[in-house]
Amino acid sequence: MSEIEYHAVAKTDDIPEEDVIAVFVGEEEIAIYNVEGEFFATHGICTHEDVGLADGFVEGDLIECPLHSACFEIKTGKAVNPPAEVDLKTYPVKVEGDTIYVGVEK
């Protein structure tokens, strides 16, 4: 079982509701979402094309890729429509005070 290491990546005020930002943990691009005041994290690059999801559109609990309109469930990473067929990796998130932490495997 891999160990999870948490990294401070943003402040809660950095991400308005129904929005997304890109952060980097090492060389890993991660998208951080605010869905109704709850924070989630997925891999930051669309699984269909090499484009950053932080440039996409959050609608409810879905992120739409800005390039070909593939959509993913933010909470699970599940690809919900073509052209994406591969799910996004998700990461655990915790909030302490006003700081958002993302867990990545060591």
N, C-alpha and C positions, 0 to 999 in steps of 0.2 A: 504494500500500500504506500503510495507516494505521500510525502508530507506537503502540506499547504503552507506557504509563506505569504502573509498579507503585506500589501504595499499601499501606503497613502497615495492616492492619485488625484483627488479633487476635494473641493469643499461643496457642501450641499447647495450653497447659493450659486455655484458655477453652472448648474444645469437647471434651467426652468422646467416646469412640468411639460410633459410631452415633447421633450427635446433629447438630444444626444450629443456627446462630445467624444473626441478621440483622445486617448492617453496612451502612453508607452510604458511598459514594464520591461526594462531591458530593450530588446529589439521587437518585442511582441506588441502589435497594435491592438488595443482593446477599446471597444465602444462601451461607454457608460450611459445608461438611460435613466430618465426620471419618469416613471409611470405612476401618476396619481400620488406623488410624494414618496414612492418606494423606488429604490435604486437597484438596477440590474446591470450585468456585464456579459457581453459576448465578444467573440473574436471580432476585430474591427474591419475585416476585409470580406466582401461578398464571396461566397463559395462558387459563384458562377463566373465572375470576372474579377480582375484585380483592381477593385475600386473600394475606397473607404466608405463605410456605412455612416460615418459621422456627417457626410454630405447628403445623406438620405432624409427621408421624411418619416417621422413618428406619427402614427395614427392609432390611438388607443394603445393596445399592447402589441402592435406590429411595427416593424421597421421596413421601409421600402427602399430598395437600392436605387440610387439616382441614375444608374446607367440603363438598365433594362427592366426596371420595375418589379424585380423579384421581391417577394415579401417573406419575412421570417417572424416567428413568434419571439418576442423579446425575452419572455420568461423562460422559454425552453430551448430556443435556438432552432426550432423546427422550421424547415423550408415549407412554405404553404402554397406556393404557386411557381410555375415555370417562369423564367428559364432555370431557376435554381432547383437542384435536386438533392443537394448535399446540405445537411443541417449545419448550423453554426456551433462552434464550441462555446459553452457557457462557463462562467467563472463565479465562484461564491463572492458575495459582497457583504460587508458589514459597515455600519455607520456608528461611529463613536463621536459624540458631540456633534460638531459640524463637519467632520472629516469622513470621506468615503474611502474605504479600503477594499482592494480587490485581492483575492487569493489566487496565487498561481503555484503550480507544482514546483518543488525545488529541483 
